[in-house]
């Protein structure tokens, strides 16, 4: 099934994240070449005139990633569903590049001062998705239960998960 054409949803991105949290091999493949890894979970970035390139960036203990499209509102709809209105706003698009720490704090995400924040700017050819860090204490959860923890804001980087 072509999830792009069928209408994406944040549940698709959450499934990808949950698989990466439980399967290190999938995680490695996803980070190396997301377009090649997506079919393993029944997804793709096809659906337009050409396949959109997807890069997945993983949050770590000392770095956090956040997404933006400074030109318009390019966004991986197949994996995150329709983009939220704030993602399209001029205020978000301009401020997150200049002062990402303050913007993230406005979303309720206060990162330690030593955390490096990397802003990824999408384009017509390239889309991005954040792989949040797996929450502590979730070792006994199933893949479906883990997927239920992942939010669209986590996939964009404006939330921890």
C-alpha positions as CSV (number, residue, x, y, z in Angstrom):
1,X,0.0,0.0,0.0
2,X,1.3,3.4,-0.9
3,X,0.9,5.3,2.4
4,X,1.9,8.6,0.8
5,X,-1.0,8.5,-1.6
6,X,-3.4,7.0,1.0
7,X,-2.8,9.9,3.4
8,X,0.0,9.8,5.9
9,X,-0.4,9.9,9.6
10,X,2.0,10.4,12.6
11,X,1.3,6.7,13.4
12,X,3.5,5.8,10.4
13,X,6.4,7.7,11.8
14,X,5.7,6.2,15.3
15,X,5.9,2.7,13.8
16,X,9.2,3.5,12.2
17,X,10.6,4.8,15.5
18,X,9.3,1.9,17.5
19,X,10.9,-0.6,15.1
20,X,14.2,1.3,15.3
21,X,14.0,1.2,19.1
22,X,13.6,-2.6,19.2
23,X,15.7,-3.6,16.2
24,X,19.3,-2.2,16.1
25,X,19.8,-3.5,12.5
26,X,16.8,-1.7,11.3
27,X,17.9,1.5,13.2
28,X,21.3,1.3,11.4
29,X,19.7,0.8,8.0
30,X,17.2,3.6,8.7
31,X,20.0,6.1,9.6
32,X,22.1,5.0,6.7
33,X,19.4,5.1,4.0
34,X,15.9,5.8,5.2
35,X,14.3,5.3,1.8
36,X,15.7,1.8,1.5
37,X,14.7,0.9,5.1
38,X,11.1,2.1,5.0
39,X,9.7,-0.8,2.9
40,X,10.7,-3.1,5.8
41,X,7.7,-1.5,7.7
42,X,5.5,-1.3,4.6
43,X,6.1,2.4,4.0
44,X,7.7,4.5,1.3
45,X,8.3,8.2,0.3
46,X,6.9,7.6,-3.2
47,X,3.7,9.1,-4.3
48,X,4.6,12.3,-6.2
49,X,6.4,12.7,-9.5
50,X,9.5,11.4,-7.9
51,X,10.4,9.7,-4.6
52,X,11.2,12.2,-1.9
53,X,14.6,11.7,-0.2
54,X,14.2,11.1,3.5
55,X,17.0,11.4,6.1
56,X,16.3,10.3,9.6
57,X,18.4,12.0,12.3
58,X,18.7,10.5,15.7
59,X,18.7,12.4,19.0
60,X,21.4,11.4,21.4
61,X,22.3,12.2,25.0
62,X,24.2,15.3,24.0
63,X,22.4,16.4,20.8
64,X,18.9,17.2,19.8
65,X,17.5,17.6,16.2
66,X,14.6,19.8,15.1
67,X,13.1,20.2,11.7
68,X,12.0,23.2,9.7
69,X,11.4,24.3,6.1
70,X,12.5,27.9,5.9
71,X,11.3,28.4,2.3
72,X,7.7,27.0,2.7
73,X,6.5,24.0,4.6
74,X,8.2,20.9,3.1
75,X,7.4,18.0,5.3
76,X,7.3,14.2,5.2
77,X,3.5,13.9,5.0
78,X,3.6,10.1,4.5
79,X,5.2,9.7,7.9
80,X,3.9,12.6,9.9
81,X,0.5,13.3,8.4
82,X,-0.5,16.8,7.5
83,X,1.8,19.5,8.8
84,X,0.7,21.4,11.9
85,X,-0.2,25.1,11.3
86,X,2.7,26.2,13.5
87,X,5.2,24.4,11.3
88,X,4.0,26.5,8.4
89,X,4.1,29.8,10.3
90,X,6.6,32.4,9.4
91,X,7.4,32.9,13.1
92,X,8.4,29.2,13.6
93,X,10.3,29.0,10.2
94,X,12.4,32.1,11.0
95,X,12.9,31.8,14.7
96,X,13.8,28.1,15.0
97,X,16.9,28.7,12.9
98,X,18.1,31.7,14.8
99,X,17.2,30.7,18.3
100,X,16.1,27.0,18.5
101,X,16.6,26.7,22.2
102,X,14.1,29.4,23.0
103,X,11.6,28.0,20.4
104,X,11.9,24.5,21.9
105,X,11.4,26.0,25.4
106,X,8.1,27.6,24.2
107,X,7.0,24.1,23.2
108,X,7.8,22.9,26.7
109,X,11.1,21.2,25.8
110,X,13.9,22.6,28.1
111,X,17.2,21.0,27.1
112,X,20.3,21.0,29.2
113,X,22.7,23.9,28.4
114,X,25.3,21.4,27.1
115,X,22.9,19.8,24.6
116,X,23.8,20.7,21.0
117,X,20.8,21.6,18.9
118,X,20.9,20.9,15.2
119,X,18.3,22.4,12.9
120,X,17.5,20.5,9.6
121,X,16.1,22.6,6.8
122,X,13.8,20.5,4.5
123,X,13.5,21.2,0.8
124,X,11.4,20.2,-2.2
125,X,13.9,17.3,-2.7
126,X,14.7,16.3,0.8
127,X,12.6,15.6,3.9
128,X,13.7,14.8,7.4
129,X,12.3,12.9,10.4
130,X,13.7,12.9,14.0
131,X,14.4,9.5,15.7
132,X,13.7,10.5,19.3
133,X,15.6,8.8,22.2
134,X,13.8,5.8,23.6
135,X,12.4,6.7,27.0
136,X,14.0,5.1,30.0
137,X,11.9,2.4,31.7
138,X,10.4,1.1,28.5
139,X,12.4,-2.0,28.1
140,X,9.4,-4.3,28.7
141,X,7.0,-2.6,26.2
142,X,6.0,-4.2,22.9
143,X,6.7,-2.5,19.6
144,X,3.0,-1.4,19.4
145,X,3.2,0.0,22.9
146,X,6.4,1.9,22.1
147,X,4.8,3.4,19.0
148,X,2.0,4.7,21.2
149,X,4.5,6.8,23.1
150,X,5.8,8.7,20.0
151,X,4.2,12.0,19.1
152,X,4.3,14.1,15.9
153,X,6.1,16.8,17.8
154,X,8.7,14.2,18.8
155,X,9.1,13.3,15.1
156,X,9.7,17.0,14.3
157,X,12.0,17.5,17.3
158,X,9.8,20.0,19.2
159,X,9.2,17.4,21.9
160,X,11.5,14.7,23.5
161,X,9.3,11.8,22.3
